[in-house]
Amino acid sequence: MNRRQSKMQIRDNYYYKYCCIYNKETKKKKQIPIKLAPTSQTQLALERKLEVEYIFNQLKRTKLAHKIKDYQFKWLSDEGKSGFKKPLSVREGIDKFVGRKSVSQSTININIMCLQHWVDYLGETMPIEHITSKNLIGYVELKQDRGRSDTSINMDLRTMRTMMLYLKEIEEIKSTPSFKSAIAKCPINDEDPIYITEQEFDKIMTTDWCLLYNPKREFYKRVFKMYWDLGVRLSEPFLATIEGNYLCIPKLKNSRGRKIRINEEHKSIISEMKSNYDLKPTRDHIMNYSKVFKKALRHCGISETKHFHSLRHSYGLRRRIETNGNLQMVAKEMGHKEYKTTEKYQRCEEHLLRDDFPSLAHLIESVENGAISISSTRKTSTRYTYQDQDSPRQMH
């Protein structure tokens, strides 16, 4: 290769010209690769290299060398024209966002519905980088005037924010506006916990649901019983370690670290779950427990609004009753980072809980009669026909 060709580099059977940009603030260099031509077309690559060098030198003279990454050469442009890259429009951004891989179809459908409201408001051709906090607040005010619920508007905002962060990550846009003020104008209504009743859980544990072989179905039942007993989040057993009689859950982004007392049955099932996970350590493996639980709910004719996390809500409500409303203790046991997260368990009415958790009815009645009585899960059954040999989870 002669001297003229030495400034080109070969990668994946293509010639590239690298433009070096120096950042005075960070004092770092960054190489911007410009694709030229296949290695079989050396002369064409040399001609294109000269064009790249000419444009790059022009930009350097005006102190705009960093703009080279936004410049589209005609051989790389869909329109076959040279010039700066056209700003990404709202429609183009949506197409890139909903077309990304590793996202379920149901999630894509929800995203499309939310983003269509933005298209109606902003239009399809508006450059995404031109969206400001003022636009976001204007969207909220318009939708509120038209009667759209705050919960739905909040979801629209969060979907737009997620899309813009994704586009920034893949370097389609450079910055995103602050969503803080807009989201504050339409806070999500903190709904009552959606929980599994004792009767429903008993049905799940005694019904031969799905088409799983019996040993596999019994394994899942043991898993569900462990989550019912401990009130842990779906992913926590996979992240935790077992130390003696305690499950040690690390501090995560949205939760406190904590130690949970467990029995031998819990140790056995958690160890088996972690062993299975080690064979296929993916997020889908963990989510499979949630999918199987949803199938069990459907087979048993239990409301479609309930889901795997409802097992955790059931635990929170039972502990609220057992501790006589000591939400500080419940928050600590469940690893809630924000106390207001625990407060939603206080809003469920006692007469409903008496019917949904009959094994704890005597505790509710004792409080109503003025006899304060704090109990432990050692004394209260979580199911009618399913008895533990050891305490599921004891009060400290």
Stockholm file with secondary structure:
# STOCKHOLM 1.0

chainA/1-396         MNRRQSKMQIRDNYYYKYCCIYNKETKKKKQIPIKLAPTSQTQLALERKLEVEYIFNQLKRTKLAHKIKDYQFKWLSDEGKSGFKKPLSVREGIDKFVGRKSVSQSTININIMCLQHWVDYLGETMPIEHITSKNLIGYVELKQDRGRSDTSINMDLRTMRTMMLYLKEIEEIKSTPSFKSAIAKCPINDEDPIYITEQEFDKIMTTDWCLLYNPKREFYKRVFKMYWDLGVRLSEPFLATIEGNYLCIPKLKNSRGRKIRINEEHKSIISEMKSNYDLKPTRDHIMNYSKVFKKALRHCGISETKHFHSLRHSYGLRRRIETNGNLQMVAKEMGHKEYKTTEKYQRCEEHLLRDDFPSLAHLIESVENGAISISSTRKTSTRYTYQDQDSPRQMH
#=GR chainA/1-396 SS CCHHHHTEEEETTEEEEEEEEEETTTTEEEEEEEEEEETTCHHHHHHHHHHHHHHHHHHHHTTCGGGGGGEECTTTCTTSCCEECCCCBHHHHHHHHHTCSSCCHHHHHHHHHHHHHHHHHHCSSSBGGGCCHHHHHHHHHHHHHTTCCHHHHHHHHHHHHHHHHHHHHTTSCSCCCCCHHHHHTSCCCCCCCCCCCHHHHHHHHHSCCSSCCHHHHHHHHHHHHHHHHHCCCTTHHHHCEEETTEEEECCBTTBCCEEEECCHHHHHHHHHHHHHHHHSCSHHHHHHHHHHHHHHHHHTTCCTTCCTTHHHHHHHHHHHHHTTSCHHHHHHHHTBSSHHHHHGGGSSCHHHHHHHCGGGHHHHHHHHTTCCCCCCTTTSCSSSSCCCSSCSSCCC
#=GC SS_cons         CCHHHHTEEEETTEEEEEEEEEETTTTEEEEEEEEEEETTCHHHHHHHHHHHHHHHHHHHHTTCGGGGGGEECTTTCTTSCCEECCCCBHHHHHHHHHTCSSCCHHHHHHHHHHHHHHHHHHCSSSBGGGCCHHHHHHHHHHHHHTTCCHHHHHHHHHHHHHHHHHHHHTTSCSCCCCCHHHHHTSCCCCCCCCCCCHHHHHHHHHSCCSSCCHHHHHHHHHHHHHHHHHCCCTTHHHHCEEETTEEEECCBTTBCCEEEECCHHHHHHHHHHHHHHHHSCSHHHHHHHHHHHHHHHHHTTCCTTCCTTHHHHHHHHHHHHHTTSCHHHHHHHHTBSSHHHHHGGGSSCHHHHHHHCGGGHHHHHHHHTTCCCCCCTTTSCSSSSCCCSSCSSCCC
//
